[in-house]
């Protein structure tokens, strides 16, 4: 696996990147890839990276021989550094204006991908996602996998934050300052437990089968005393770990995404 410093040097060669973001999330990218390849040892295949940002994760797959399509908003793909790195590593850039309507991948043929990376995206979706999943079901090939990572709502650190909110008589979820002070897509609108993710995909379609569901230790390596104490507890009790890694196989296309959202 490539080192962080080598990855930083590669991005610098093509016009730099968000260095702080890459440093913070590099362990997440490499851990997710290693977990996927542990049960899928033959590297390669067609990958769709949804919410690819500056291609940090896409690059790791492309350099190892995967055929990568990186999807994100046009302003990201307009950056010269992103275009340069994509051209150098054969990464296809797919731009979408929004995900909610289910049209983001309308130009992509059926069964185009073997792996869909949906990492740290689910918690940001502030819209009904059924139309999006119907489209992702269409472009994923049978026996393909969705690789999903997201925070664990039942993590020890989250439980402590909720306890603090109760003691200080705060509301649940986002603070007023977050709602009014930062762009919408920056928020975690919904965080999930592992049981909820199993329910999520079972409701979407009988074609989706959760093949792997893991509680993952801290990616970010904080050295504070509280974080070090938390890691000791999380090591002993996996269900309290802060991150979730789920791999969902599309076993066929017999049923489709049948769920129809309604108004209440």
Buried (B, 14 or more C-beta within 10 A) or exposed (E): EBEEEEBBEBBEEBEEBBEEEBEEBBBBBBBBBEBBEEEBEEEEBBBBBBBBBBBBBBBBBBBBEBBBBBBBBEEBBEBEBBBBBBEEBEBBBBBBEEBBEBBBBEEBEEBBBBBBBBBBBBBBBEEEBBBBBBBBBBBBBEEBBBBBBBBBBBBBBBEEEBEEBEEEEEEEBEEEEEEEEEEEEEBBBBBBBBEBBBEBBEEBBBBBBBBBBBBBBBBEEEEEEEBEEBBEEBEEEEEBBBBBBBBBBBBEBEEEBEBEEEEE
